[in-house]
Amino acid sequence: MDIAEHMLRTGSRGFRDDLARAVDDLRRSVRGLGLSWSLAWHDVVSRYRGSILGPFWITLSMAVMVLGIGFLYAELQNIPLETTLPFVALGIVFWGLISQTVIEGCESFVQASGMLSQTSLPMLTFVWRTVLRNLAALLHHLVIVVAVIAGFGLWRTMDLPLALAGVGLVLVNVSWMCLLTAIISARFRDIPQIVMSIMQFSMFMTPVFWQPGERVGLMDVVLTWNPFFHMLDAIRAPLMGVAPEASTFSVLIVMALAGWVVAFGLFTATRRRIVHYL
Amino acid sequence: MSRSAKPPTAPPRPDQAFISVRGLTLRFPVYGYDAKSLKKHLARVAVGGRLDQARHGSTTVTAITGLDLELRAGDRLGLIGHNGSGKTTLLRALSGAYEPDEGQIEVRGKIAPLLDLSLGIDPTATGLENIRLRGRIAGLSARQVEDKLDEIAAFTGLGPFLAMPMKTYSAGMQARLAFAVATAVEADVLLMDEWIAVGDADFQKIAHQRLLGLVERAGILVLASHDLDLIRLYCNKVMRMDAGVGSEVVSIKAMDELLARPSVR
């Protein structure tokens, strides 16, 4: 974590130079990941100050939702509870990680305007802060995950390394989404609303609660072209002891690369001006 | 101001702090309320037209124009000038927050911007938590913060109140804590927007001592102030800013002549 010991700032010298500066920001922010974590953990602590359960309130409300929706959808879709409940539980927990990170990504820079306008802290520090904050929240919700894994004997069939790889890929993907929404919503203040609508819409279009049936017609479109389906499936399927779709991991890798190129390109192009947006 | 009029300066020794600003120009795009709404932005693109452009287009304010500044270890620069002359903007640029539009800023040494004491302070968190958080933001590692914690806590003089949330503090107590943390970081380059004076009479005295010590140890001080006596007291050089244009840096003894000029432009 450094306030640069040697600092050189110049007017724009073209894209290559700007790119080098953006990479330098990235490098410094990764070296200062400890600061991001301190800020993230402070966010978690301060958000639930004075409450007894703290972040476990969200866990508890998720658990209630899991039970309610689990029983309802088991009935509605005529699927045995043993499959529906773990499916819904894992769906809700990991969907929470994805959608909260993207939604809270909008505030990453806006919230940090004070620090960004009078220190040389790397900007990406505040993107990592959002991602790490949601990772900290996930750690609390793991209670639910562990409960269904133990309660429904998923540990006998699950592929934990693959699921962890899925979590890793999902984090890489939500990170670029976080950066993208952070930049755009610093400039245009309506973006958080739009992002929230998109995420809500996506929740219903993604098999978070409902089990996908046969891949025909609209269902095939929804599953193939919905990035969030692949993100969710990469974590949930291995935990359920099911092989994820053959394409899922390649989709996630391609999406991570393409997404980072776009988000980092935008970051490179706007980095000088972001502080003025705030 | 002409660049050739300045005396040639010796290259800085590699182990010493220096500030070198050359031809710095800073422009702020001001995004009007209208321009910040995407819908209207899209509407503007769709409609096109000069009228809309004039109404919704962002304006640019030039805060600093072609500023040159060379400081070496031992320099204590006072920045003077009217409100809006660019003093704070220059300090923020020196802190590394603003990127130049033209020219360059080079600073060697650890920079401590003491521009806003409340930076990173969370009123719902306790005093101790705020010390930790603020220390981390100022660039200390978690271990360094723990090492300094006792010293900072003792300096605030808040005792058992450090375990209470900051929002229960009086304004003076909050300022004590903020001051204690902000000044706990050793730095080579100190940036200050007005001399910091906080707390009651007793605290002001020890705060003053602490700040002086910090300034002594720092290589370079840049202090923006409207208080000329203060500048005379702490600075050995002075620069006047006028509508974003900086004068040359003169010795503090020549401050009256600098002030007597109608404009530095």
Interface residues (C-beta under 8 A of the other chain):
Chain A: M1 D2 I3 A4 E5 H6 M7 L8 R9 T10 G11 S12 G34 L35 S38 L39 H42 V45 S46 R49 G114 M115 L116 S117 Q118 T119 S120 L121 R187 F188 R189 D190 I191 I194 R271 R272 R273 V275 H276 Y277
Chain B: T25 F28 P29 Y31 K36 S37 L38 K39 H41 R92 A93 S95 G96 A97 Y98 E99 P100 D101 E102 G103 Q104 I105 E106 V107 R108 G109 K110 I111 A112 P113 L115 D116 L119 G120 D122 T124 A125 E129 R132 L133 R136 I137 A138 G139 L140 S141 A142 P165
